[in-house]
Amino acid sequence: MVISMTNVIGVRFRRAGKIYFFDPAGYEIKQGDNVIVETARGVEYGNVVIGPRDVEENKIIQPLKPVIRTATVEDDEIEARNKVKEKEAFQICLEKIKKHELEMKLIDSEYTFDNNKVLFYFTADGRIDFRELVKDLASVFKTRIELRQIGVRDETKVVGGIGICGRPLCCHTHLSEFAPVSIKMAKEQNLSLNPTKISGVCGRLMCCLKHEEEAYEDLNSKLPSVGDMVTTSEGLRGEVQSVTVLKQLVKVIVTLENDEKEVREYKASTLKFTAKKRKEKVALDEELRVLEMLEMKEGKSHLDDV
């Protein structure tokens, strides 16, 4: 079977935003260049984060649009002016929201490159009737106005901040899209289930729980569970007291010949045990499915809908 390949570049429109493929259209484009492309929102200015490369056609969302041109000095100046105008638009919108007494929190404002539309992103507890606000804003900016309600994760992605690790937030620096995160991941990594310990700035489970999940799943699959009965290399039977996942060590309460009990530590690879699916794991699997559905529903980003 012959796999058809297409030459593309990857373009991003905002910091840590989703990457979209475009046809380089014969232009000599390299990573780091800025380009002008056409999107569903209109003509946009983007940064090339993936240089020209061949990608399987089934991984491309059709139709693949071509690059209009590489950004010129004039394009760079227009983009810089738009950034200044966005700050002004933000302040004006804040005043209008206050005037109309709307229960909404303005997060960001954005001009399309061709100034055909101004987008305002906001959060709110429920549905907001902002029809009068849109009319008011349209009379000021003399262009199309679009208000988009986003979730708390998207808000944090835009605003940014410092995580409990002391580093800039993953979602604001490098995560293009939100991945489903569940309480099972924290349990798998033997973390405290205290919400304050495993929640991020946004109040949701930390995205970084996903980073080491596969490694912990693999390591845990080679370990018995606490409470399981195992057979040691000396032929002793005992109950698992605790496990050290990263070191793959197991503490076992063994019964000696004189019926005395003693705690000994063994490498997991030297123990014999039967892996069994506990009720707890079945319950966690069910919880994971529910949480993933909720996270996927709420975590769908509206920031890069091009």
Buried (B, 14 or more C-beta within 10 A) or exposed (E): EEEEEBBBBBBBBBEBBBBBBBBBBEBEBEEEBBBBBBBEBBBBBBBBBBBBBEBEEEEBEEEBBBBBEBBEEEBEEBBEEBEEBBEEBBEBBBEBBEEBEBEBEBBBBBBBBBBEBBBBBBBEEEEBEBEEBBEBBEEBBEBBBBBBBBBBBBBBBBEBEEBEEEEBBBBBEEBBEBBBBBBBBBBBBEBEEEEEEBEBBBEBBBBBBBEBBEEBEEBBEEBBBEEBEBBBEEEBEBBBBEBEBEEBBBBBEBEEEEEEEEEBEBEBEEBEBEEEEEEEBEEBEEBBEEBBEEBEEEBBBEBBEB
